[in-house]
């Protein structure tokens, strides 16, 4: 359905599939991905998963927990320390693994509860890094596909070469392009992408 040129494109919650097919493996996250495949080798039945927000860390943790019957505590470094402590102990008693997602790992994450701090010190850590070129390109392509949009190869290359390599940047860029295209009743093309990102000040006017 087309919108008038004077209409504002509103942000929408686009449906996304919560399964492993959405987790794109590259050098930026391969170690974390393999860490969960080898969970039976963990020294304890718990792990800490860190990484930038929007990096797929929650998706990776939840898909793993669903497969093995484990538990996930998101933002564990801001969670109630007593609850995290008991969840860690329960994981050891039950044998069902606990995944604690945190912005920072110990020692930067330093709980006040001494018993929890002791347990975290022996808990393995998996980390996801900012996207490499391969992941960044694939992520932008996937985000456009979520909206039913095809981005030309030349335009995709333009975006990946000029945007900063951050997960959040990829999401914002696709959102800005889609909103601009809807408002202008334009197809997703190189000129549309250039104008949308320039207007959003995500690239320079001369890019």
C-alpha positions as CSV (number, residue, x, y, z in Angstrom):
1,X,0.0,0.0,0.0
2,X,1.4,3.4,-1.0
3,X,1.3,6.4,1.3
4,X,1.0,10.1,0.4
5,X,4.3,12.0,0.2
6,X,3.3,14.1,3.1
7,X,2.6,11.2,5.4
8,X,5.0,10.2,8.1
9,X,6.3,6.6,8.1
10,X,5.8,5.3,11.7
11,X,8.2,2.8,13.2
12,X,6.7,-0.7,13.4
13,X,7.5,-3.8,15.4
14,X,8.5,-6.1,12.5
15,X,7.9,-9.8,13.2
16,X,11.1,-11.8,13.6
17,X,11.6,-15.5,13.9
18,X,13.2,-16.6,17.2
19,X,15.4,-19.5,15.9
20,X,19.0,-20.2,15.0
21,X,18.6,-19.3,11.4
22,X,18.6,-15.6,12.5
23,X,22.0,-16.0,14.2
24,X,24.6,-15.3,11.5
25,X,27.9,-16.8,12.5
26,X,31.1,-15.0,11.6
27,X,34.5,-14.4,13.2
28,X,32.8,-11.8,15.4
29,X,30.7,-14.4,17.3
30,X,32.1,-17.8,16.3
31,X,33.8,-18.4,19.6
32,X,30.6,-17.7,21.5
33,X,28.6,-19.9,19.2
34,X,31.1,-22.8,19.6
35,X,31.1,-22.2,23.4
36,X,27.5,-23.2,23.5
37,X,28.0,-26.2,21.3
38,X,30.6,-27.5,23.8
39,X,28.6,-26.7,26.9
40,X,29.2,-30.2,28.3
41,X,32.9,-29.2,28.7
42,X,32.1,-26.2,30.9
43,X,33.7,-26.4,34.4
44,X,30.4,-25.5,36.0
45,X,26.8,-25.6,34.7
46,X,26.7,-21.8,34.1
47,X,28.2,-19.3,31.8
48,X,28.4,-15.5,31.3
49,X,27.6,-14.2,27.8
50,X,28.7,-10.6,27.0
51,X,28.5,-8.5,23.9
52,X,27.1,-5.3,22.5
53,X,23.3,-5.0,22.7
54,X,21.4,-6.0,19.6
55,X,24.3,-8.4,18.8
56,X,22.1,-11.5,19.0
57,X,23.3,-12.5,22.4
58,X,19.8,-13.0,23.8
59,X,18.8,-15.0,20.7
60,X,21.8,-17.2,21.1
61,X,21.2,-17.7,24.8
62,X,17.5,-18.4,24.5
63,X,17.9,-20.9,21.6
64,X,20.5,-22.7,23.6
65,X,18.4,-22.8,26.8
66,X,15.4,-24.0,24.8
67,X,17.4,-26.9,23.4
68,X,18.9,-28.1,26.7
69,X,16.2,-27.1,29.2
70,X,18.4,-24.4,30.8
71,X,17.6,-20.9,32.1
72,X,18.6,-17.4,30.9
73,X,18.9,-14.3,33.0
74,X,19.1,-11.2,30.8
75,X,20.9,-8.2,32.1
76,X,22.3,-10.3,34.9
77,X,24.7,-7.7,36.0
78,X,21.8,-5.5,36.9
79,X,19.6,-8.3,38.3
80,X,18.8,-9.1,42.0
81,X,22.0,-10.6,43.3
82,X,20.3,-13.1,45.6
83,X,18.2,-14.4,42.7
84,X,21.3,-14.8,40.5
85,X,23.1,-16.5,43.3
86,X,20.3,-19.1,43.8
87,X,19.9,-19.6,40.1
88,X,23.6,-20.4,39.8
89,X,23.3,-22.9,42.7
90,X,20.2,-24.5,41.2
91,X,22.0,-25.0,37.9
92,X,24.7,-27.0,39.6
93,X,22.1,-29.1,41.5
94,X,19.9,-29.8,38.5
95,X,22.5,-30.0,35.9
96,X,20.5,-27.7,33.7
97,X,22.7,-24.8,32.6
98,X,22.3,-21.2,33.4
99,X,23.2,-18.4,30.9
100,X,23.8,-15.0,32.5
101,X,23.7,-12.2,29.8
102,X,25.7,-9.1,30.9
103,X,27.1,-6.0,29.5
104,X,30.3,-6.6,31.4
105,X,32.0,-9.7,32.7
106,X,34.0,-10.0,36.0
107,X,36.0,-8.2,37.2
108,X,34.1,-5.2,35.7
109,X,30.9,-6.9,37.0
110,X,31.6,-7.0,40.7
111,X,28.6,-8.1,42.7
112,X,28.4,-6.9,46.3
113,X,27.3,-10.4,47.4
114,X,30.5,-12.2,48.3
115,X,29.1,-15.7,47.6
116,X,28.0,-14.6,44.1
117,X,31.3,-12.9,43.4
118,X,33.1,-16.2,44.3
119,X,30.9,-18.2,42.0
120,X,31.2,-15.8,39.1
121,X,35.0,-16.1,39.4
122,X,34.9,-19.7,38.3
123,X,32.2,-19.3,35.7
124,X,33.3,-19.4,32.0
125,X,32.8,-16.3,29.8
126,X,31.7,-16.1,26.1
127,X,31.9,-12.9,24.3
128,X,30.5,-11.5,21.1
129,X,32.3,-8.7,19.3
130,X,31.2,-5.8,17.1
131,X,30.3,-7.2,13.6
132,X,33.0,-7.8,11.0
133,X,32.5,-7.0,7.3
134,X,30.8,-10.3,6.5
135,X,28.4,-10.2,9.5
136,X,27.6,-6.5,9.0
137,X,26.7,-7.0,5.3
138,X,24.6,-10.1,6.1
139,X,22.8,-8.3,8.9
140,X,21.8,-5.4,6.8
141,X,20.5,-7.7,4.1
142,X,18.5,-9.7,6.7
143,X,17.0,-6.6,8.3
144,X,15.8,-5.4,4.8
145,X,14.4,-8.9,4.1
146,X,12.4,-8.7,7.4
147,X,10.6,-5.7,5.9
148,X,10.1,-7.5,2.6
149,X,12.6,-5.3,0.9
150,X,15.4,-6.2,-1.5
151,X,18.5,-4.0,-1.5
152,X,20.6,-3.9,-4.7
153,X,24.2,-5.2,-4.3
154,X,25.7,-1.8,-5.2
155,X,23.5,-0.1,-2.5
156,X,24.4,-2.7,0.0
157,X,28.1,-2.2,-0.6
158,X,27.6,1.5,-0.3
159,X,26.0,1.1,3.2
160,X,28.6,-1.4,4.5
161,X,31.5,0.8,3.3
162,X,30.2,4.0,4.9
163,X,28.4,3.1,8.1
164,X,30.2,2.4,11.4
165,X,30.4,-1.3,12.3
166,X,27.9,-1.6,15.1
167,X,24.8,-3.7,15.4
168,X,22.6,-0.8,16.5
169,X,23.9,1.2,13.5
170,X,22.7,-1.5,11.1
171,X,19.2,-1.5,12.6
172,X,18.9,2.3,12.6
173,X,20.2,2.6,9.0
174,X,17.6,0.1,7.7
175,X,14.9,1.8,9.7
176,X,15.9,5.2,8.3
177,X,16.0,4.0,4.7
178,X,12.6,2.3,5.0
179,X,10.9,5.3,6.6
180,X,12.3,7.6,4.0
181,X,11.3,5.3,1.1
182,X,7.7,5.0,2.4
183,X,7.4,8.8,3.0
184,X,8.8,9.6,-0.4
185,X,7.0,6.7,-2.2
186,X,10.4,5.7,-3.5
187,X,11.9,2.3,-4.2
188,X,14.9,1.2,-2.2
189,X,17.7,2.2,-4.6
190,X,21.1,3.8,-4.4
191,X,19.8,7.4,-4.6
192,X,17.1,6.6,-2.0
193,X,19.6,5.1,0.4
194,X,22.1,7.9,-0.1
195,X,19.5,10.6,0.6
196,X,18.0,8.7,3.6
197,X,21.3,8.2,5.3
198,X,22.5,11.7,4.5
199,X,19.2,13.2,5.9
200,X,19.6,11.1,9.1
201,X,23.2,12.3,9.3
202,X,24.5,8.8,9.3
203,X,26.8,9.6,6.4
204,X,28.3,12.8,5.1
205,X,26.6,14.8,2.4
206,X,29.5,14.1,0.0
207,X,29.5,10.3,0.6
